[in-house]
Amino acid sequence: MEVLRAGATASGIYELSSSLRVFCYMSPENGSAWTLFMSQSFGNRNMVEFYRKGLSMNAPVSSSQPNWQAYRLSLQVGSTIEQLALQQ
């Protein structure tokens, strides 16, 4: 939300005040935004981090380089983002 409140309107990679680089999608329909936590392509469906590790487990994939093919934030970063959202 801090990126949206700062006036950002384009989807892309942003650095949050906590020095986390995340991909934010800015929804043009209703002025809202969301942060990409995990994404995988069908070709990566057998990666252990995606099919055998629940979201409550730490299993980061390419967390410093957000992409749509194989990406998952670490549990620590996810928790930090959650805390930032709750402060809003």
Secondary structure, DSSP 8 states (H G I E B T S, - for coil): -HHHHTT--S-EEEE-TTS-EEEEEEETTTTEEEE--EEE-GGGTT-HHHHTS-TTS---BSTTS--SSEEE--HHHHHHHHHHHHH-
